[in-house]
Protein backbone atom coordinates (compact mmCIF):
# COMPACT_ATOMS: atom_id res chain seq x y z
CA UNK A 1 0.00 0.00 0.00
CA UNK A 2 1.17 3.49 -0.76
CA UNK A 3 1.15 5.72 2.29
CA UNK A 4 -2.03 7.69 2.80
CA UNK A 5 -1.47 11.45 2.80
CA UNK A 6 -3.40 14.36 4.22
CA UNK A 7 -5.44 15.74 7.07
CA UNK A 8 -9.07 16.55 6.36
CA UNK A 9 -11.82 18.27 8.30
CA UNK A 10 -15.46 17.28 7.87
CA UNK A 11 -18.68 16.90 9.81
CA UNK A 12 -20.37 13.74 11.01
CA UNK A 13 -24.17 13.83 10.96
CA UNK A 14 -26.48 12.99 13.87
CA UNK A 15 -26.80 9.39 12.63
CA UNK A 16 -23.03 8.86 12.75
CA UNK A 17 -22.46 9.03 9.00
CA UNK A 18 -19.03 10.40 8.13
CA UNK A 19 -18.40 11.69 4.60
CA UNK A 20 -14.99 10.68 3.23
CA UNK A 21 -13.37 13.70 1.51
CA UNK A 22 -12.74 13.30 -2.22
CA UNK A 23 -8.94 13.53 -1.85
CA UNK A 24 -8.91 10.69 0.63
CA UNK A 25 -11.50 8.62 -1.22
CA UNK A 26 -9.31 8.80 -4.33
CA UNK A 27 -6.38 7.38 -2.36
CA UNK A 28 -8.61 4.57 -1.06
CA UNK A 29 -10.04 3.66 -4.48
CA UNK A 30 -8.15 0.35 -4.68
CA UNK A 31 -9.55 -0.69 -1.27
CA UNK A 32 -13.23 0.25 -1.64
CA UNK A 33 -14.31 -3.18 -2.85
CA UNK A 34 -12.77 -5.07 0.08
CA UNK A 35 -14.12 -2.77 2.79
CA UNK A 36 -12.59 -1.52 6.00
CA UNK A 37 -12.26 -2.22 9.71
CA UNK A 38 -13.15 0.55 12.13
CA UNK A 39 -11.73 0.23 15.64
CA UNK A 40 -10.75 2.02 18.80
CA UNK A 41 -7.22 3.33 18.94
CA UNK A 42 -4.90 1.72 21.47
CA UNK A 43 -3.18 4.90 22.64
CA UNK A 44 -5.68 7.73 22.06
CA UNK A 45 -9.41 8.40 22.23
CA UNK A 46 -9.79 8.32 18.49
CA UNK A 47 -10.82 5.73 15.93
CA UNK A 48 -8.80 3.97 13.26
CA UNK A 49 -10.07 3.09 9.81
CA UNK A 50 -8.02 0.26 8.30
CA UNK A 51 -8.36 -0.93 4.70
CA UNK A 52 -9.15 -4.66 4.87
CA UNK A 53 -5.90 -5.60 3.10
CA UNK A 54 -3.92 -3.74 5.78
CA UNK A 55 -6.08 -5.16 8.56
CA UNK A 56 -5.33 -8.68 7.34
CA UNK A 57 -1.63 -7.99 8.02
CA UNK A 58 -2.46 -6.94 11.60
CA UNK A 59 -4.55 -10.06 12.10
CA UNK A 60 -1.75 -12.22 10.72
CA UNK A 61 0.50 -10.89 13.50
CA UNK A 62 -2.23 -11.36 16.13
CA UNK A 63 -2.72 -14.95 15.03
CA UNK A 64 0.91 -15.67 15.93
CA UNK A 65 0.17 -15.03 19.62
CA UNK A 66 -0.29 -18.07 21.84
CA UNK A 67 -3.89 -17.89 23.12
CA UNK A 68 -2.95 -20.12 26.08
CA UNK A 69 -0.91 -17.27 27.53
CA UNK A 70 -3.40 -15.20 29.51
CA UNK A 71 -1.89 -11.78 28.73
CA UNK A 72 -2.00 -12.59 25.01
CA UNK A 73 -5.63 -13.62 25.25
CA UNK A 74 -6.49 -10.50 27.29
CA UNK A 75 -4.68 -8.30 24.78
CA UNK A 76 -6.52 -9.81 21.81
CA UNK A 77 -9.89 -9.39 23.53
CA UNK A 78 -9.32 -5.74 24.37
CA UNK A 79 -7.57 -4.91 21.08
CA UNK A 80 -10.48 -6.27 19.07
CA UNK A 81 -13.25 -4.88 21.30
CA UNK A 82 -15.71 -2.83 19.32
CA UNK A 83 -14.36 -3.78 15.88
CA UNK A 84 -16.73 -3.01 13.05
CA UNK A 85 -16.63 -4.04 9.41
CA UNK A 86 -17.62 -0.97 7.38
CA UNK A 87 -17.91 0.11 3.77
CA UNK A 88 -17.94 3.46 2.09
CA UNK A 89 -21.53 3.76 0.89
CA UNK A 90 -22.74 5.05 -2.48
CA UNK A 91 -22.82 8.58 -1.04
CA UNK A 92 -19.15 8.35 0.04
CA UNK A 93 -19.87 7.94 3.76
CA UNK A 94 -18.79 5.58 6.51
CA UNK A 95 -21.24 4.68 9.27
CA UNK A 96 -19.76 5.06 12.77
CA UNK A 97 -21.61 3.05 15.41
CA UNK A 98 -22.85 4.75 18.56
CA UNK A 99 -20.40 2.90 20.82
CA UNK A 100 -17.44 4.10 18.75
CA UNK A 101 -18.82 7.66 18.54
CA UNK A 102 -19.00 7.62 22.34
CA UNK A 103 -15.50 6.15 22.76
CA UNK A 104 -13.92 8.89 20.60
CA UNK A 105 -16.16 11.66 22.00
CA UNK A 106 -17.13 12.59 18.46
CA UNK A 107 -19.56 15.48 18.31
CA UNK A 108 -19.95 17.10 14.91
CA UNK A 109 -16.61 18.44 13.68
CA UNK A 110 -14.18 15.66 12.83
CA UNK A 111 -10.57 15.44 11.64
CA UNK A 112 -9.43 12.57 9.44
CA UNK A 113 -5.69 12.21 9.81
CA UNK A 114 -3.77 9.93 7.45
CA UNK A 115 -1.41 7.77 9.44
CA UNK A 116 0.71 5.80 6.96
CA UNK A 117 -1.55 2.81 6.20
CA UNK A 118 -4.72 3.76 8.09
CA UNK A 119 -6.81 6.80 8.93
CA UNK A 120 -7.31 8.22 12.40
CA UNK A 121 -10.76 9.69 13.05
CA UNK A 122 -10.77 12.38 15.73
CA UNK A 123 -13.21 14.75 17.30
CA UNK A 124 -11.76 18.06 16.09
CA UNK A 125 -11.31 19.58 19.56
CA UNK A 126 -9.55 16.43 20.85
CA UNK A 127 -7.26 16.38 17.81
CA UNK A 128 -6.29 20.03 18.35
CA UNK A 129 -5.51 19.30 22.02
CA UNK A 130 -3.22 16.40 21.10
CA UNK A 131 -1.23 18.14 18.37
CA UNK A 132 -0.96 21.55 20.05
CA UNK A 133 0.69 20.59 23.34
CA UNK A 134 2.95 23.49 24.30
CA UNK A 135 5.44 21.64 26.49
CA UNK A 136 5.89 18.75 24.04
CA UNK A 137 9.37 18.47 22.51
CA UNK A 138 8.70 17.01 19.07
CA UNK A 139 12.29 17.54 17.94
CA UNK A 140 13.59 15.21 20.67
CA UNK A 141 10.90 12.65 19.90
CA UNK A 142 11.77 12.77 16.20
CA UNK A 143 15.44 12.21 17.00
CA UNK A 144 14.66 9.31 19.36
CA UNK A 145 12.28 7.60 16.94
CA UNK A 146 13.79 8.38 13.55
CA UNK A 147 17.40 9.31 14.32
CA UNK A 148 18.81 5.80 14.13
CA UNK A 149 17.10 4.73 10.92
CA UNK A 150 19.69 3.58 8.42
CA UNK A 151 22.54 3.23 10.93
CA UNK A 152 22.47 -0.58 10.76
CA UNK A 153 22.67 -0.72 6.97
C-alpha positions as CSV (number, residue, x, y, z in Angstrom):
1,X,0.0,0.0,0.0
2,X,1.2,3.5,-0.8
3,X,1.1,5.7,2.3
4,X,-2.0,7.7,2.8
5,X,-1.5,11.4,2.8
6,X,-3.4,14.4,4.2
7,X,-5.4,15.7,7.1
8,X,-9.1,16.5,6.4
9,X,-11.8,18.3,8.3
10,X,-15.5,17.3,7.9
11,X,-18.7,16.9,9.8
12,X,-20.4,13.7,11.0
13,X,-24.2,13.8,11.0
14,X,-26.5,13.0,13.9
15,X,-26.8,9.4,12.6
16,X,-23.0,8.9,12.8
17,X,-22.5,9.0,9.0
18,X,-19.0,10.4,8.1
19,X,-18.4,11.7,4.6
20,X,-15.0,10.7,3.2
21,X,-13.4,13.7,1.5
22,X,-12.7,13.3,-2.2
23,X,-8.9,13.5,-1.9
24,X,-8.9,10.7,0.6
25,X,-11.5,8.6,-1.2
26,X,-9.3,8.8,-4.3
27,X,-6.4,7.4,-2.4
28,X,-8.6,4.6,-1.1
29,X,-10.0,3.7,-4.5
30,X,-8.1,0.4,-4.7
31,X,-9.5,-0.7,-1.3
32,X,-13.2,0.2,-1.6
33,X,-14.3,-3.2,-2.9
34,X,-12.8,-5.1,0.1
35,X,-14.1,-2.8,2.8
36,X,-12.6,-1.5,6.0
37,X,-12.3,-2.2,9.7
38,X,-13.2,0.6,12.1
39,X,-11.7,0.2,15.6
40,X,-10.7,2.0,18.8
41,X,-7.2,3.3,18.9
42,X,-4.9,1.7,21.5
43,X,-3.2,4.9,22.6
44,X,-5.7,7.7,22.1
45,X,-9.4,8.4,22.2
46,X,-9.8,8.3,18.5
47,X,-10.8,5.7,15.9
48,X,-8.8,4.0,13.3
49,X,-10.1,3.1,9.8
50,X,-8.0,0.3,8.3
51,X,-8.4,-0.9,4.7
52,X,-9.1,-4.7,4.9
53,X,-5.9,-5.6,3.1
54,X,-3.9,-3.7,5.8
55,X,-6.1,-5.2,8.6
56,X,-5.3,-8.7,7.3
57,X,-1.6,-8.0,8.0
58,X,-2.5,-6.9,11.6
59,X,-4.6,-10.1,12.1
60,X,-1.7,-12.2,10.7
61,X,0.5,-10.9,13.5
62,X,-2.2,-11.4,16.1
63,X,-2.7,-15.0,15.0
64,X,0.9,-15.7,15.9
65,X,0.2,-15.0,19.6
66,X,-0.3,-18.1,21.8
67,X,-3.9,-17.9,23.1
68,X,-3.0,-20.1,26.1
69,X,-0.9,-17.3,27.5
70,X,-3.4,-15.2,29.5
71,X,-1.9,-11.8,28.7
72,X,-2.0,-12.6,25.0
73,X,-5.6,-13.6,25.3
74,X,-6.5,-10.5,27.3
75,X,-4.7,-8.3,24.8
76,X,-6.5,-9.8,21.8
77,X,-9.9,-9.4,23.5
78,X,-9.3,-5.7,24.4
79,X,-7.6,-4.9,21.1
80,X,-10.5,-6.3,19.1
81,X,-13.2,-4.9,21.3
82,X,-15.7,-2.8,19.3
83,X,-14.4,-3.8,15.9
84,X,-16.7,-3.0,13.1
85,X,-16.6,-4.0,9.4
86,X,-17.6,-1.0,7.4
87,X,-17.9,0.1,3.8
88,X,-17.9,3.5,2.1
89,X,-21.5,3.8,0.9
90,X,-22.7,5.1,-2.5
91,X,-22.8,8.6,-1.0
92,X,-19.2,8.3,0.0
93,X,-19.9,7.9,3.8
94,X,-18.8,5.6,6.5
95,X,-21.2,4.7,9.3
96,X,-19.8,5.1,12.8
97,X,-21.6,3.0,15.4
98,X,-22.9,4.8,18.6
99,X,-20.4,2.9,20.8
100,X,-17.4,4.1,18.7
101,X,-18.8,7.7,18.5
102,X,-19.0,7.6,22.3
103,X,-15.5,6.2,22.8
104,X,-13.9,8.9,20.6
105,X,-16.2,11.7,22.0
106,X,-17.1,12.6,18.5
107,X,-19.6,15.5,18.3
108,X,-19.9,17.1,14.9
109,X,-16.6,18.4,13.7
110,X,-14.2,15.7,12.8
111,X,-10.6,15.4,11.6
112,X,-9.4,12.6,9.4
113,X,-5.7,12.2,9.8
114,X,-3.8,9.9,7.4
115,X,-1.4,7.8,9.4
116,X,0.7,5.8,7.0
117,X,-1.6,2.8,6.2
118,X,-4.7,3.8,8.1
119,X,-6.8,6.8,8.9
120,X,-7.3,8.2,12.4
121,X,-10.8,9.7,13.0
122,X,-10.8,12.4,15.7
123,X,-13.2,14.7,17.3
124,X,-11.8,18.1,16.1
125,X,-11.3,19.6,19.6
126,X,-9.5,16.4,20.9
127,X,-7.3,16.4,17.8
128,X,-6.3,20.0,18.4
129,X,-5.5,19.3,22.0
130,X,-3.2,16.4,21.1
131,X,-1.2,18.1,18.4
132,X,-1.0,21.6,20.0
133,X,0.7,20.6,23.3
134,X,2.9,23.5,24.3
135,X,5.4,21.6,26.5
136,X,5.9,18.7,24.0
137,X,9.4,18.5,22.5
138,X,8.7,17.0,19.1
139,X,12.3,17.5,17.9
140,X,13.6,15.2,20.7
141,X,10.9,12.6,19.9
142,X,11.8,12.8,16.2
143,X,15.4,12.2,17.0
144,X,14.7,9.3,19.4
145,X,12.3,7.6,16.9
146,X,13.8,8.4,13.6
147,X,17.4,9.3,14.3
148,X,18.8,5.8,14.1
149,X,17.1,4.7,10.9
150,X,19.7,3.6,8.4
151,X,22.5,3.2,10.9
152,X,22.5,-0.6,10.8
153,X,22.7,-0.7,7.0
